[in-house]
Amino acid sequence: MDIRVKRVYEPASPDDGKRILVERLWPRGMKREDLKIDSWEKEIAPSSDLRKWFAHDPAKWEEFKLKYWEELKGNPKIEELKEWARRGTLTLLYSAKDRERNSAQALKEYLEMV
């Protein structure tokens, strides 16, 4: 599986393959027509409560991943994302400033281990 993670504010590339926005909220300052996505999968994003609890605090990163992965168990979108990744490149799009500790990165790790 070829799963990549990319910030929504970076330009789209033909190498991105299928581009999926995996945020619960629409990215700040982005017009829908400017963001080249194949799908917006809100229901795969962390719950609002979890997102607010994490608040992009690096000290909470490991615990955030475990809690998020628990939320992902049984989510029917997981199999759909894995199938897209089996067929070609899948790029998970996120809007957080932290490129290493964000929900798309945690989702990528989860998809690669289940």
TIVO-2410 file (N, C-alpha, C; in nm, 3 decimals):
# residues 114
REC num residu      c1      c2      c3 atome chaine
REC   1      M   0.084  -0.118   0.000     N      A
REC   1      M   0.000   0.000   0.000    CA      A
REC   1      M   0.089   0.125   0.000     C      A
REC   2      D   0.051   0.219  -0.082     N      A
REC   2      D   0.124   0.346  -0.089    CA      A
REC   2      D   0.035   0.455  -0.029     C      A
REC   3      I   0.059   0.486   0.098     N      A
REC   3      I  -0.020   0.587   0.168    CA      A
REC   3      I   0.071   0.704   0.202     C      A
REC   4      R   0.029   0.821   0.161     N      A
REC   4      R   0.107   0.942   0.188    CA      A
REC   4      R   0.023   1.039   0.269     C      A
REC   5      V   0.090   1.133   0.332     N      A
REC   5      V   0.025   1.235   0.413    CA      A
REC   5      V   0.074   1.369   0.362     C      A
REC   6      K  -0.020   1.462   0.343     N      A
REC   6      K   0.016   1.591   0.286    CA      A
REC   6      K  -0.072   1.700   0.344     C      A
REC   7      R  -0.014   1.815   0.367     N      A
REC   7      R  -0.090   1.930   0.417    CA      A
REC   7      R  -0.175   1.987   0.303     C      A
REC   8      V  -0.297   2.025   0.333     N      A
REC   8      V  -0.389   2.075   0.230    CA      A
REC   8      V  -0.339   2.201   0.162     C      A
REC   9      Y  -0.251   2.274   0.228     N      A
REC   9      Y  -0.202   2.400   0.174    CA      A
REC   9      Y  -0.088   2.382   0.074     C      A
REC  10      E  -0.039   2.257   0.059     N      A
REC  10      E   0.062   2.227  -0.042    CA      A
REC  10      E  -0.008   2.203  -0.175     C      A
REC  11      P   0.057   2.238  -0.285     N      A
REC  11      P  -0.007   2.218  -0.416    CA      A
REC  11      P  -0.032   2.070  -0.446     C      A
REC  12      A  -0.140   2.044  -0.517     N      A
REC  12      A  -0.171   1.907  -0.560    CA      A
REC  12      A  -0.068   1.865  -0.664     C      A
REC  13      S  -0.045   1.734  -0.669     N      A
REC  13      S   0.051   1.678  -0.763    CA      A
REC  13      S  -0.010   1.553  -0.826     C      A
REC  14      P   0.023   1.524  -0.952     N      A
REC  14      P  -0.027   1.399  -1.012    CA      A
REC  14      P   0.019   1.275  -0.935     C      A
REC  15      D   0.131   1.287  -0.861     N      A
REC  15      D   0.183   1.175  -0.781    CA      A
REC  15      D   0.099   1.148  -0.657     C      A
REC  16      D   0.007   1.239  -0.624     N      A
REC  16      D  -0.076   1.221  -0.504    CA      A
REC  16      D  -0.174   1.106  -0.516     C      A
REC  17      G  -0.208   1.068  -0.637     N      A
REC  17      G  -0.309   0.964  -0.655    CA      A
REC  17      G  -0.443   1.013  -0.604     C      A
REC  18      K  -0.512   0.927  -0.529     N      A
REC  18      K  -0.644   0.963  -0.474    CA      A
REC  18      K  -0.622   1.053  -0.352     C      A
REC  19      R  -0.678   1.173  -0.357     N      A
REC  19      R  -0.661   1.272  -0.250    CA      A
REC  19      R  -0.786   1.276  -0.163     C      A
REC  20      I  -0.766   1.243  -0.033     N      A
REC  20      I  -0.877   1.234   0.060    CA      A
REC  20      I  -0.854   1.330   0.176     C      A
REC  21      L  -0.949   1.420   0.196     N      A
REC  21      L  -0.945   1.510   0.311    CA      A
REC  21      L  -0.997   1.433   0.432     C      A
REC  22      V  -0.914   1.423   0.536     N      A
REC  22      V  -0.951   1.344   0.654    CA      A
REC  22      V  -0.962   1.432   0.778     C      A
REC  23      E  -1.027   1.546   0.761     N      A
REC  23      E  -1.051   1.641   0.870    CA      A
REC  23      E  -1.201   1.653   0.894     C      A
REC  24      R  -1.239   1.674   1.018     N      A
REC  24      R  -1.380   1.692   1.051    CA      A
REC  24      R  -1.428   1.831   1.010     C      A
REC  25      L  -1.337   1.929   1.017     N      A
REC  25      L  -1.370   2.067   0.981    CA      A
REC  25      L  -1.302   2.104   0.850     C      A
REC  26      W  -1.368   2.189   0.773     N      A
REC  26      W  -1.310   2.236   0.647    CA      A
REC  26      W  -1.187   2.321   0.679     C      A
REC  27      P  -1.077   2.305   0.604     N      A
REC  27      P  -0.954   2.380   0.630    CA      A
REC  27      P  -0.974   2.532   0.619     C      A
REC  28      R  -0.925   2.601   0.715     N      A
REC  28      R  -0.936   2.746   0.722    CA      A
REC  28      R  -0.873   2.812   0.599     C      A
REC  29      G  -0.946   2.905   0.539     N      A
REC  29      G  -0.894   2.982   0.428    CA      A
REC  29      G  -0.894   2.913   0.293     C      A
REC  30      M  -0.946   2.791   0.286     N      A
REC  30      M  -0.948   2.715   0.160    CA      A
REC  30      M  -1.086   2.722   0.097     C      A
REC  31      K  -1.089   2.755  -0.031     N      A
REC  31      K  -1.213   2.749  -0.106    CA      A
REC  31      K  -1.230   2.607  -0.158     C      A
REC  32      R  -1.352   2.562  -0.160     N      A
REC  32      R  -1.378   2.425  -0.206    CA      A
REC  32      R  -1.325   2.401  -0.348     C      A
REC  33      E  -1.341   2.500  -0.434     N      A
REC  33      E  -1.297   2.481  -0.572    CA      A
REC  33      E  -1.144   2.481  -0.585     C      A
REC  34      D  -1.073   2.535  -0.485     N      A
REC  34      D  -0.927   2.538  -0.490    CA      A
REC  34      D  -0.862   2.411  -0.436     C      A
REC  35      L  -0.933   2.340  -0.350     N      A
REC  35      L  -0.878   2.219  -0.291    CA      A
REC  35      L  -0.914   2.099  -0.377     C      A
REC  36      K  -0.817   2.048  -0.445     N      A
REC  36      K  -0.840   1.936  -0.536    CA      A
REC  36      K  -0.843   1.806  -0.455     C      A
REC  37      I  -0.966   1.760  -0.424     N      A
REC  37      I  -0.981   1.637  -0.348    CA      A
REC  37      I  -1.077   1.544  -0.422     C      A
REC  38      D  -1.059   1.414  -0.398     N      A
REC  38      D  -1.150   1.315  -0.453    CA      A
REC  38      D  -1.265   1.288  -0.358     C      A
REC  39      S  -1.238   1.310  -0.228     N      A
REC  39      S  -1.341   1.283  -0.129    CA      A
REC  39      S  -1.307   1.353   0.001     C      A
REC  40      W  -1.412   1.390   0.077     N      A
REC  40      W  -1.395   1.445   0.211    CA      A
REC  40      W  -1.457   1.345   0.306     C      A
REC  41      E  -1.374   1.277   0.384     N      A
REC  41      E  -1.419   1.171   0.474    CA      A
REC  41      E  -1.420   1.220   0.618     C      A
REC  42      K  -1.519   1.301   0.653     N      A
REC  42      K  -1.532   1.358   0.788    CA      A
REC  42      K  -1.543   1.249   0.895     C      A
REC  43      E  -1.614   1.141   0.859     N      A
REC  43      E  -1.642   1.038   0.959    CA      A
REC  43      E  -1.520   0.955   0.997     C      A
REC  44      I  -1.408   0.973   0.929     N      A
REC  44      I  -1.285   0.902   0.965    CA      A
REC  44      I  -1.198   0.988   1.057     C      A
REC  45      A  -1.231   1.116   1.069     N      A
REC  45      A  -1.153   1.209   1.152    CA      A
REC  45      A  -1.178   1.182   1.300     C      A
REC  46      P  -1.086   1.225   1.386     N      A
REC  46      P  -1.109   1.211   1.530    CA      A
REC  46      P  -1.237   1.284   1.572     C      A
REC  47      S  -1.300   1.234   1.675     N      A
REC  47      S  -1.420   1.299   1.728    CA      A
REC  47      S  -1.385   1.442   1.772     C      A
REC  48      S  -1.486   1.525   1.778     N      A
REC  48      S  -1.465   1.664   1.821    CA      A
REC  48      S  -1.406   1.668   1.962     C      A
REC  49      D  -1.456   1.582   2.050     N      A
REC  49      D  -1.404   1.579   2.188    CA      A
REC  49      D  -1.256   1.542   2.190     C      A
REC  50      L  -1.218   1.442   2.113     N      A
REC  50      L  -1.078   1.399   2.110    CA      A
REC  50      L  -0.990   1.508   2.048     C      A
REC  51      R  -1.037   1.567   1.942     N      A
REC  51      R  -0.961   1.674   1.875    CA      A
REC  51      R  -0.937   1.791   1.971     C      A
REC  52      K  -1.041   1.829   2.045     N      A
REC  52      K  -1.028   1.940   2.140    CA      A
REC  52      K  -0.935   1.903   2.255     C      A
REC  53      W  -0.945   1.779   2.302     N      A
REC  53      W  -0.858   1.733   2.411    CA      A
REC  53      W  -0.711   1.737   2.369     C      A
REC  54      F  -0.683   1.688   2.251     N      A
REC  54      F  -0.545   1.683   2.200    CA      A
REC  54      F  -0.489   1.825   2.183     C      A
REC  55      A  -0.563   1.912   2.118     N      A
REC  55      A  -0.525   2.052   2.097    CA      A
REC  55      A  -0.382   2.066   2.044     C      A
REC  56      H  -0.338   1.968   1.967     N      A
REC  56      H  -0.204   1.968   1.905    CA      A
REC  56      H  -0.092   1.983   2.006     C      A
REC  57      D  -0.113   1.926   2.124     N      A
REC  57      D  -0.011   1.927   2.230    CA      A
REC  57      D   0.082   1.807   2.207     C      A
REC  58      P   0.209   1.832   2.173     N      A
REC  58      P   0.302   1.721   2.147    CA      A
REC  58      P   0.313   1.622   2.263     C      A
REC  59      A   0.295   1.670   2.384     N      A
REC  59      A   0.305   1.581   2.502    CA      A
REC  59      A   0.191   1.478   2.505     C      A
REC  60      K   0.081   1.506   2.435     N      A
REC  60      K  -0.034   1.416   2.433    CA      A
REC  60      K  -0.036   1.325   2.310     C      A
REC  61      W   0.065   1.335   2.222     N      A
REC  61      W   0.064   1.267   2.094    CA      A
REC  61      W   0.042   1.116   2.106     C      A
REC  62      E   0.121   1.048   2.186     N      A
REC  62      E   0.110   0.902   2.195    CA      A
REC  62      E  -0.027   0.860   2.249     C      A
REC  63      E  -0.075   0.930   2.350     N      A
REC  63      E  -0.207   0.898   2.405    CA      A
REC  63      E  -0.317   0.931   2.304     C      A
REC  64      F  -0.300   1.042   2.232     N      A
REC  64      F  -0.397   1.077   2.128    CA      A
REC  64      F  -0.408   0.966   2.024     C      A
REC  65      K  -0.295   0.915   1.977     N      A
REC  65      K  -0.298   0.807   1.876    CA      A
REC  65      K  -0.377   0.687   1.927     C      A
REC  66      L  -0.350   0.645   2.050     N      A
REC  66      L  -0.420   0.529   2.104    CA      A
REC  66      L  -0.570   0.552   2.114     C      A
REC  67      K  -0.609   0.671   2.159     N      A
REC  67      K  -0.752   0.703   2.170    CA      A
REC  67      K  -0.816   0.712   2.031     C      A
REC  68      Y  -0.745   0.770   1.937     N      A
REC  68      Y  -0.797   0.781   1.799    CA      A
REC  68      Y  -0.810   0.644   1.738     C      A
REC  69      W  -0.711   0.559   1.754     N      A
REC  69      W  -0.717   0.424   1.699    CA      A
REC  69      W  -0.833   0.346   1.759     C      A
REC  70      E  -0.863   0.372   1.883     N      A
REC  70      E  -0.978   0.307   1.947    CA      A
REC  70      E  -1.107   0.353   1.878     C      A
REC  71      E  -1.116   0.481   1.846     N      A
REC  71      E  -1.233   0.533   1.774    CA      A
REC  71      E  -1.245   0.471   1.634     C      A
REC  72      L  -1.132   0.440   1.573     N      A
REC  72      L  -1.133   0.388   1.436    CA      A
REC  72      L  -1.179   0.242   1.426     C      A
REC  73      K  -1.170   0.169   1.537     N      A
REC  73      K  -1.210   0.028   1.534    CA      A
REC  73      K  -1.355   0.016   1.491     C      A
REC  74      G  -1.379  -0.064   1.390     N      A
REC  74      G  -1.515  -0.087   1.341    CA      A
REC  74      G  -1.566   0.019   1.245     C      A
REC  75      N  -1.486   0.120   1.217     N      A
REC  75      N  -1.529   0.224   1.123    CA      A
REC  75      N  -1.526   0.166   0.981     C      A
REC  76      P  -1.639   0.163   0.912     N      A
REC  76      P  -1.644   0.103   0.778    CA      A
REC  76      P  -1.557   0.174   0.675     C      A
REC  77      K  -1.520   0.297   0.700     N      A
REC  77      K  -1.436   0.370   0.605    CA      A
REC  77      K  -1.293   0.316   0.600     C      A
REC  78      I  -1.251   0.247   0.704     N      A
REC  78      I  -1.115   0.192   0.708    CA      A
REC  78      I  -1.091   0.099   0.590     C      A
REC  79      E  -1.183   0.005   0.568     N      A
REC  79      E  -1.166  -0.089   0.456    CA      A
REC  79      E  -1.168  -0.017   0.322     C      A
REC  80      E  -1.250   0.085   0.311     N      A
REC  80      E  -1.256   0.163   0.187    CA      A
REC  80      E  -1.123   0.232   0.160     C      A
REC  81      L  -1.065   0.294   0.262     N      A
REC  81      L  -0.935   0.360   0.246    CA      A
REC  81      L  -0.826   0.260   0.212     C      A
REC  82      K  -0.827   0.146   0.279     N      A
REC  82      K  -0.727   0.043   0.249    CA      A
REC  82      K  -0.739  -0.007   0.106     C      A
REC  83      E  -0.861  -0.021   0.057     N      A
REC  83      E  -0.883  -0.066  -0.080    CA      A
REC  83      E  -0.830   0.038  -0.179     C      A
REC  84      W  -0.856   0.165  -0.153     N      A
REC  84      W  -0.801   0.271  -0.240    CA      A
REC  84      W  -0.649   0.265  -0.242     C      A
REC  85      A  -0.588   0.242  -0.125     N      A
REC  85      A  -0.442   0.236  -0.116    CA      A
REC  85      A  -0.387   0.113  -0.188     C      A
REC  86      R  -0.461   0.004  -0.190     N      A
REC  86      R  -0.415  -0.116  -0.262    CA      A
REC  86      R  -0.415  -0.093  -0.413     C      A
REC  87      R  -0.506  -0.010  -0.460     N      A
REC  87      R  -0.520   0.016  -0.605    CA      A
REC  87      R  -0.419   0.116  -0.658     C      A
REC  88      G  -0.362   0.196  -0.570     N      A
REC  88      G  -0.268   0.300  -0.612    CA      A
REC  88      G  -0.234   0.391  -0.495     C      A
REC  89      T  -0.179   0.503  -0.524     N      A
REC  89      T  -0.139   0.597  -0.419    CA      A
REC  89      T  -0.262   0.661  -0.355     C      A
REC  90      L  -0.259   0.667  -0.223     N      A
REC  90      L  -0.363   0.732  -0.144    CA      A
REC  90      L  -0.296   0.842  -0.063     C      A
REC  91      T  -0.341   0.965  -0.080     N      A
REC  91      T  -0.285   1.077  -0.005    CA      A
REC  91      T  -0.390   1.129   0.092     C      A
REC  92      L  -0.356   1.124   0.220     N      A
REC  92      L  -0.443   1.173   0.327    CA      A
REC  92      L  -0.409   1.320   0.351     C      A
REC  93      L  -0.508   1.405   0.337     N      A
REC  93      L  -0.487   1.549   0.350    CA      A
REC  93      L  -0.532   1.599   0.487     C      A
REC  94      Y  -0.449   1.684   0.547     N      A
REC  94      Y  -0.477   1.741   0.678    CA      A
REC  94      Y  -0.445   1.890   0.675     C      A
REC  95      S  -0.489   1.964   0.777     N      A
REC  95      S  -0.465   2.108   0.779    CA      A
REC  95      S  -0.378   2.155   0.897     C      A
REC  96      A  -0.346   2.069   0.990     N      A
REC  96      A  -0.267   2.108   1.108    CA      A
REC  96      A  -0.130   2.161   1.067     C      A
REC  97      K  -0.074   2.246   1.151     N      A
REC  97      K   0.059   2.302   1.124    CA      A
REC  97      K   0.170   2.200   1.151     C      A
REC  98      D   0.148   2.112   1.248     N      A
REC  98      D   0.248   2.012   1.285    CA      A
REC  98      D   0.248   1.900   1.182     C      A
REC  99      R   0.356   1.886   1.109     N      A
REC  99      R   0.364   1.787   1.001    CA      A
REC  99      R   0.389   1.645   1.052     C      A
REC 100      E   0.433   1.631   1.174     N      A
REC 100      E   0.465   1.499   1.228    CA      A
REC 100      E   0.359   1.444   1.322     C      A
REC 101      R   0.286   1.532   1.389     N      A
REC 101      R   0.187   1.490   1.489    CA      A
REC 101      R   0.051   1.549   1.451     C      A
REC 102      N  -0.019   1.477   1.364     N      A
REC 102      N  -0.152   1.521   1.321    CA      A
REC 102      N  -0.237   1.396   1.297     C      A
REC 103      S  -0.366   1.414   1.287     N      A
REC 103      S  -0.456   1.299   1.277    CA      A
REC 103      S  -0.434   1.219   1.148     C      A
REC 104      A  -0.394   1.283   1.040     N      A
REC 104      A  -0.369   1.209   0.915    CA      A
REC 104      A  -0.250   1.116   0.932     C      A
REC 105      Q  -0.147   1.161   1.004     N      A
REC 105      Q  -0.029   1.078   1.030    CA      A
REC 105      Q  -0.069   0.958   1.116     C      A
REC 106      A  -0.153   0.983   1.216     N      A
REC 106      A  -0.200   0.874   1.304    CA      A
REC 106      A  -0.285   0.776   1.224     C      A
REC 107      L  -0.369   0.827   1.135     N      A
REC 107      L  -0.453   0.743   1.051    CA      A
REC 107      L  -0.367   0.657   0.957     C      A
REC 108      K  -0.264   0.714   0.900     N      A
REC 108      K  -0.173   0.640   0.812    CA      A
REC 108      K  -0.112   0.523   0.888     C      A
REC 109      E  -0.061   0.551   1.010     N      A
REC 109      E  -0.004   0.444   1.092    CA      A
REC 109      E  -0.106   0.334   1.117     C      A
REC 110      Y  -0.227   0.373   1.149     N      A
REC 110      Y  -0.332   0.275   1.177    CA      A
REC 110      Y  -0.361   0.189   1.054     C      A
REC 111      L  -0.375   0.252   0.938     N      A
REC 111      L  -0.404   0.178   0.814    CA      A
REC 111      L  -0.294   0.080   0.781     C      A
REC 112      E  -0.171   0.114   0.813     N      A
REC 112      E  -0.059   0.028   0.781    CA      A
REC 112      E  -0.044  -0.090   0.878     C      A
REC 113      M  -0.109  -0.080   0.994     N      A
REC 113      M  -0.094  -0.190   1.090    CA      A
REC 113      M  -0.217  -0.280   1.101     C      A
REC 114      V  -0.331  -0.238   1.047     N      A
REC 114      V  -0.450  -0.325   1.057    CA      A
REC 114      V  -0.470  -0.404   0.930     C      A
***
